[in-house]
Amino acid sequence: MQGAQVVGICQNMGGGFGSKGNGGGVVHVWACRLAKQLSQPVKMLYTRREEFLAAGNGPGSIQKFKAGATKEGKIVALGVNQISLPGLGGGAVAAQPYQYSVPVVFRTQQSVTTHEDSSVPLRAPGHPQACFAMESFMDELAYKIGMDPVEFRKKNLPANANAEAWSRQLDTGAKAIGWENRNKTPGQLKGPLVRGMGCGIGAWSGAGRQGCVVDVQINQDGTVTVSSGSQDLGTGTRTYMRAIVAEELGLDMADVQKNW
């Protein structure tokens, strides 16, 4: 129908960023056009093959390291070449030495275009690639100088607020998994099935910010409606909004309705 209104209804998602943040994607446009032409709701789903061909991929990366460390466990210099593989689009990986502190760093970064779909931001864009590469290298350095990988990481944490928390978390995790009982010589175990232990740290810059506004409406029948522009990513936003308002007003959650 000419001029028919199209309403998009977004239910809970596994994440509102990354691959689901590309609101102008082709599949969304097709769905809206078909819904407008048919005056009917339209749901479009990729096949598994289409998902890999048309929904975008996480960027690949090749990273080469060279470093110097003291016998006491301090990294004194790092050279790294980071190559990003964004397909036909753009994209980069987080800079090295990632979350660690190194006084002298020489870093080069380049992108190599390949004949595949453009990369898209998935979870923590550019961080998993940098984290995996750096943490693997940290293990190799620790082994080379004969130091416990947990202690080696703690010695190279930055002098900021994160260091104390990361140090405490590394100790807690090591104790919980029986770190002292691990195989201390990499590659020593043989056979079709071996079991190892690992450790590492990571970060992402996403965080809560000021400015969130929630409207609370008290209705004539005594019920309450809470309205927020926040999307529920499957993390319980709708539930805890109602719970907070109910607690503040001394009501049961059943008396608080959501309006998203």
N, C-alpha and C positions, 0 to 999 in steps of 0.2 A: 504494500500500500504506500503510495507516494506520501512522504512526510511523516510516516509512522515513527513513533518514538521507540528507541531501543534502550532498554534498561539492563545494565550489567549487574548481576548479583554475585558477590564474592563470598563464598563460605570459608570455613577454616582452611588455612593452607599450611604446608610444612615450612614455609618461610616466605616473607614478603619482599625479600631482596634477591639479588642474583638472578637466576634463570627465570624467576617469576616476576622480576621487576621490569622486564621489557614489555611494557604495556602496549607498545605500538607494533608488536610482532605480527607477522603475516597471518598466523592462525587466528589471532584475535580479530583482525580486520575482516577476515572471511566470515567468521561467526556473526559479527555484527551486520555485515551486508546481507547474509542469508536470512538472518532473523528479520531484518527490515523488509526484504522482498517477500517473505512468506508470512509475515505477521504471526510468527510462531517462535517459541523458544528454540534455540539451537545450541547443541553441545557438540564440540569438536574435540576429538582425541587423536593424538599421533599414534601410529603403530610404533613398535620398538625400533624398526629401521628408520622411520621418519624422525623419531626423537633424536637419534644420533646424527642424522643428516641435516636437520633443519632447526633444531632447538639451540644450537651452539654447544661448544665444548669448553671445559676448563682449560686454561692455557698450560701447555707443557713447558718444560724448562730444562736446560742443560747448564750445569754449574761446575766450574773447575776451580779448585782451591790450592793455595800454597801458603803455609804459615810457619812462624817460628815461635817456640814456647820455651820457657825456662824449666829447669828440673823441679822448681818449686810450684809449677803449675800455672804460671801466668803467660797468656798469649801476648807477645810483644809486637807482632806484625802479621798482617794478613793481606794476601793478594788474591783477588777473585774475579773471574770472568763469568757474568751471568747472561745467558742467552735465553730469550723468551720466544716461545713458539705460539703465536696468537692466531694461526690460520690466516684468513684473508683480512682480519681486522687488526685492532691494536690491543695492547695489553702488556703488562710488565709484572715482575715479581718484586716482593719486598727486598729492600737493600740489605746486603750483608755488612757486618756480622750478625744480622738479625737482632736478637735481644741481648747480645753479649757486648762487653766493653773491651775494645782493642785500641791501644794508643795510636798505632800507625796502620792505616788501611788504604790500599790501592784497589779500586773497583772499576771495572768496565762493564757496561750493560748494552746489549744490542738485541734487536728483534729480527727474527728470520721468518719471512712470509712463506707459508706453505699452501698448497692447493687443497684446502679443506675449509669447512665452515668457520666463520669468525668465532673467536673465543668470547665467552660471556662470563660475567662475575658469578661465581657460585658461592660457597661458604668462605668467608674471609679471603676475598680476592688477593692472589699473589702471596699469601702467607703460608699455606701448606707446602708450596714448592720451596720457599726459602727456609722454612722450619726443618723440613725433612733433610735438605742438603746440609745445612749447618749442624744439625744434631748428629747426623752421620759422621761428619768431619770431626766433631767434638769427641765422639767415641774413638775414632782412629788416633787423634792426638793424645788422648788420655792413655790409650794402650801403648803408644810409642814411648811416653815418658814414665810408664809404670805407675800411673796414679788411678785411684778409684774414680770412675766417670762422674759419680755424684759430687765428690769433693772437687774435681776439676771444674765442673760447671759452677759451683758455688764461688770458686776463686775468681771467676771471670764475669760475674754478674755486674751490672752497672751500679754506680753509687747513687741510687735513687730509691724512691719509696717501694718499688717493685722488688728490689733485691731481698729485703728481709722476708717478704711474703714468699717469694720463690724459694729461698733457702729453707724456710720452714716447711714448705710443701714437699720439696725434694726429700728432706729427712723423714717426714711423715709417710710419704709414699714408699720410700726404701724400707722402712721398718715394717710396713703393712704387707709387703710382698716377700719379705725374707731376703732382702738384697744381698746380705752377707753369704747366703747359701748358693749364689749364682755361680755359673761356670766363669772363672775369671780369665780364661784364655780363649779369645774368639776363634771359632773354627775348630776347636778341639773335639767337640762331639761329632760322632759319625753315625750314619744310619739313615734310613728313609724318613724317620720322624725324630726331630730334636726339638727341645724346648729351651727358650732363652728368656732373658729379662732385659728390659730396656728402660731408659728414662729420658726425659726431655722437657723443655719448657716452650711455651708459645704465647702469643698475645694477639689481641685484635682491638682496634681503636674504638669500636662501637660502645656507646655507653648512654645512660639516661641523661636527659638534659632538662633544664628548666623550661617552663612555658606550657606544660600539659594542662589543658582545660577540660573539666568534666562538669556538665550541667546536671543538676539534681532538681527534679520537679516533684513537688508533693501534690498529689491529686486529691480531689474532693472526697473520695472514698477511703482515704487514709493510706493508699498504696503510694509507692515512690517509683519514679522512672529516672534512671541514670542514663545519660547520653554522652558518648565519647566518639571522637573521630578516629580512634585507634583501631587498627585491624587486629583481630585475634589470629595469631599465627599457629594456633594449636597449643599455646602455652598457658591457656586458662585466663586470658584477659577478661573475658565476659564474666567469668566466675568470681575472680578476685575483686573486680570493680563492684559487683553486687555485695560481696562479703564486706568490703571496707565501708560502703555506705550504710549497710545494715548495722554494722557494729557501731558506727558513729551515731546513728539515730536510735539505737536500741530496738531494732526491729529484727524479725526473722528474714532470712534470705528470700523466702517465698513472697514477702511483701515488697520486694524490690524487683522491678522489671528493667530489662536492658533495652536500649534503643541505639543500635549501631547503623 
